[in-house]
Structures are given as C-alpha cells and as structure tokens.
Amino acid sequence: MSISIRLSRGGAKKRPYYRIVVATSRSPRDGKYLEQVGIYNPLLAKDSAERVKLVEDRVRYWLGVGAQPTDRVARFLDAAGILERAARENLKKGEPGEKAKSRAEDRAAKIAEAEEAARAAEEEAKAAAAAPVAEEAPAAEEAAAEEAPAAEEAAADEAPAADEAPAADEAPAAEDQAEG
C-alpha cells in the first residue's frame, strides 16, 4: 500500500475547491485521508498567493517518508521550491487524431485529382490550339452560311406579320369612330 499526495475535491457544482491531502492509494478521491497539507482554489487568479497554500514542513515530512505526489501536486511543489519536477515533453500534443489524419488524406487525394483534371484540360486546350487552323475555318464558314439564310427567312417572316397587325387593329377603331 503506497501513500500519495493528491487533490481531494470539494466545493459546489462548477465551483471547485481542492484540499491537498496525504492519503493511501486505496482510499477514494474525496474520501478518508491521513492529513491535509494544503489547499488549492482554481477560481482565483494565477498570480494570487491565495490560489495554492501549502504547509511546507508537513509536505517535506511526507516526501521523506516516501509519499508520491500526483502530477498536478508535483507542479505545485515545484512552483513552491519544495520538490524539483522533471520537465516532460508531450511529443504527440500537437499531432492530430486518427479521424483528422484520414480527413486530411482524403482532402489531399481530392486536390490531387482536381489538379490532374486541370492538367488534362490544359493539354486538351494545347492540342486544340496546335491543330491546323485550316480545318476549323471551313467548318466555321459552313456554320455561318447556314445561319445567314435562316436569319433572312426569319426576318422575312416577321416583316409581313408586323405590317398586318397594325392594319387589323386600325380597322375596328375606324368603324367605331364612324358609328359614333
């Protein structure tokens, strides 16, 4: 059975307040403890002296007896100058998770496909520009020749209809004036 220096939560809902206690490893978090050696109030400002209070001589005694502080308590003890805490680096801290990695790979694949399609379109455009212009010119002339007679016919069809329509409208108006 080992002894640890750890936090015991108190306070109300969403208003935490912690006791820094010495307890056996088998006792519950907020349960029975051997001794209270300090307090921690996370609601106070970080630079406040009231945020963390420790009974230094009792903490040193328990450390001498073999008590192991938890990570958070070890930070408090290091800040107070009681115990040197070895700095640890979390190399995976900034690394994205599994799902984020798979989404990034999917996104990269889609971008690669889009770039490949753009390259293919550019190659087709270059091939079309490189083709002889002579082949395109007769086709353009034929299309223009087909459109010209069709446009003349449409204009011819519209002209008589435009002339007849006003005459038909004027005739009943003239009859109405003669009667009246």
C-alpha positions as CSV (number, residue, x, y, z in Angstrom):
1,M,0.0,0.0,0.0
2,S,1.5,3.3,-1.1
3,I,1.0,6.8,0.1
4,S,0.3,9.7,-2.3
5,I,-0.1,13.5,-2.0
6,R,-3.0,14.3,-4.1
7,L,-6.0,16.6,-4.6
8,S,-9.4,16.0,-2.9
9,R,-12.3,17.9,-4.5
10,G,-14.8,19.9,-2.5
11,G,-17.0,22.9,-3.2
12,A,-20.2,23.2,-5.1
13,K,-21.1,22.3,-8.6
14,K,-19.0,24.3,-11.1
15,R,-17.2,26.0,-8.1
16,P,-14.3,23.6,-7.4
17,Y,-12.2,23.8,-4.3
18,Y,-9.4,21.3,-3.6
19,R,-7.6,20.1,-0.5
20,I,-4.1,18.9,-0.9
21,V,-4.1,15.7,1.1
22,V,-1.9,12.8,2.0
23,A,-3.9,9.6,1.5
24,T,-3.4,5.9,0.9
25,S,-3.7,4.8,-2.7
26,R,-6.7,2.7,-1.9
27,S,-8.9,5.4,-0.4
28,P,-11.4,7.2,-2.6
29,R,-10.6,10.6,-4.1
30,D,-12.8,12.6,-1.8
31,G,-12.8,10.1,1.0
32,K,-10.7,9.3,4.0
33,Y,-7.2,10.8,4.1
34,L,-4.3,10.8,6.5
35,E,-3.5,14.5,6.7
36,Q,-4.4,17.8,4.9
37,V,-1.2,19.6,3.9
38,G,-2.6,22.4,1.8
39,I,-5.4,23.9,-0.3
40,Y,-5.9,24.8,-4.0
41,N,-8.6,27.2,-5.3
42,P,-8.5,27.2,-9.1
43,L,-11.1,30.1,-9.3
44,L,-8.6,32.6,-8.1
45,A,-6.1,34.4,-10.4
46,K,-3.0,32.5,-11.3
47,D,-0.7,35.1,-9.7
48,S,-2.7,35.2,-6.5
49,A,-0.9,34.0,-3.3
50,E,-4.2,32.5,-2.0
51,R,-4.5,30.2,-5.0
52,V,-2.2,27.5,-3.6
53,K,-1.3,27.3,0.1
54,L,1.0,24.5,1.4
55,V,2.2,23.5,4.9
56,E,5.8,23.2,3.8
57,D,7.3,21.3,6.7
58,R,4.5,18.6,6.6
59,V,4.9,18.2,2.9
60,R,8.6,17.7,3.3
61,Y,8.0,15.1,6.1
62,W,5.6,13.1,3.9
63,L,8.0,13.3,0.9
64,G,10.8,12.0,3.3
65,V,8.6,9.1,4.3
66,G,8.1,8.1,0.7
67,A,4.8,9.7,-0.4
68,Q,4.5,10.2,-4.1
69,P,2.8,13.4,-5.4
70,T,0.4,13.3,-8.3
71,D,1.4,15.2,-11.4
72,R,-0.7,18.3,-10.5
73,V,0.6,18.4,-6.9
74,A,4.2,17.9,-8.2
75,R,3.7,21.1,-10.2
76,F,2.6,23.0,-7.1
77,L,5.6,21.7,-5.1
78,D,7.9,22.7,-7.9
79,A,6.5,26.2,-8.0
80,A,6.9,26.4,-4.2
81,G,10.5,25.2,-4.4
82,I,9.9,22.1,-2.3
83,L,10.5,19.4,-5.0
84,E,12.2,19.5,-8.3
85,R,9.9,18.3,-11.1
86,A,11.5,16.8,-14.2
87,A,10.2,18.7,-17.2
88,R,8.3,16.3,-19.6
89,E,7.5,16.9,-23.2
90,N,4.4,15.5,-24.8
91,L,5.6,14.9,-28.3
92,K,2.2,13.9,-29.6
93,K,0.5,17.0,-28.1
94,G,0.1,18.9,-31.4
95,E,-0.4,15.8,-33.5
96,P,-3.9,15.4,-35.0
97,G,-6.0,12.3,-34.2
98,E,-6.9,9.4,-36.4
99,K,-10.0,10.9,-37.9
100,A,-8.3,14.2,-38.6
101,K,-5.5,12.4,-40.4
102,S,-7.9,10.4,-42.6
103,R,-9.8,13.5,-43.5
104,A,-6.6,15.3,-44.4
105,E,-5.6,12.3,-46.6
106,D,-9.0,12.4,-48.3
107,R,-8.7,16.1,-48.9
108,A,-5.2,15.7,-50.4
109,A,-6.4,13.0,-52.7
110,K,-9.3,15.2,-53.9
111,I,-6.9,18.1,-54.5
112,A,-4.6,15.8,-56.5
113,E,-7.5,14.6,-58.6
114,A,-8.6,18.2,-59.3
115,E,-5.0,19.2,-60.3
116,E,-4.8,16.1,-62.6
117,A,-8.1,17.0,-64.3
118,A,-6.9,20.6,-64.7
119,R,-3.7,19.4,-66.3
120,A,-5.6,17.2,-68.7
121,A,-7.9,20.1,-69.7
122,E,-4.8,22.2,-70.3
123,E,-3.3,19.5,-72.5
124,E,-6.5,19.3,-74.5
125,A,-6.6,23.0,-74.9
126,K,-3.0,23.0,-76.1
127,A,-3.8,20.1,-78.5
128,A,-6.8,22.0,-79.9
129,A,-4.7,25.2,-80.3
130,A,-1.9,23.2,-82.0
131,A,-4.3,21.6,-84.6
132,P,-4.3,23.2,-88.0
133,V,-6.5,26.3,-88.3
134,A,-7.4,25.4,-91.9
135,E,-9.6,22.6,-90.8
136,E,-11.6,24.8,-88.4
137,A,-12.0,27.7,-90.9
138,P,-14.3,25.7,-93.4
139,A,-16.4,24.4,-90.6
140,A,-16.9,28.0,-89.3
141,E,-17.7,29.3,-92.8
142,E,-20.3,26.5,-93.3
143,A,-21.9,27.3,-90.0
144,A,-22.1,31.0,-90.8
145,A,-23.5,30.2,-94.3
146,E,-26.3,28.0,-92.7
147,E,-27.1,30.7,-90.2
148,A,-27.3,33.6,-92.7
149,P,-30.2,32.2,-94.8
150,A,-32.1,31.1,-91.7
151,A,-31.8,34.7,-90.3
152,E,-33.0,36.2,-93.6
153,E,-36.0,33.9,-93.7
154,A,-36.9,34.7,-90.0
155,A,-36.7,38.4,-90.8
156,A,-38.9,38.0,-93.9
157,D,-41.5,36.0,-91.9
158,E,-41.6,38.7,-89.1
159,A,-41.9,41.7,-91.5
160,P,-45.4,40.9,-93.1
161,A,-46.8,39.9,-89.7
162,A,-45.7,43.2,-88.3
163,D,-47.4,45.1,-91.2
164,E,-50.7,43.2,-91.0
165,A,-51.1,43.5,-87.2
166,P,-51.4,47.3,-87.1
167,A,-53.8,47.3,-90.1
168,A,-56.1,44.9,-88.3
169,D,-56.1,47.0,-85.2
170,E,-56.9,50.2,-87.1
171,A,-59.9,48.9,-89.0
172,P,-62.1,48.2,-86.0
173,A,-61.1,51.6,-84.5
174,A,-62.1,53.3,-87.7
175,E,-65.5,51.6,-87.7
176,D,-66.1,52.6,-84.1
177,Q,-65.4,56.3,-84.9
178,A,-67.8,56.2,-87.9
179,E,-70.7,54.8,-85.8
180,G,-70.1,57.3,-83.0
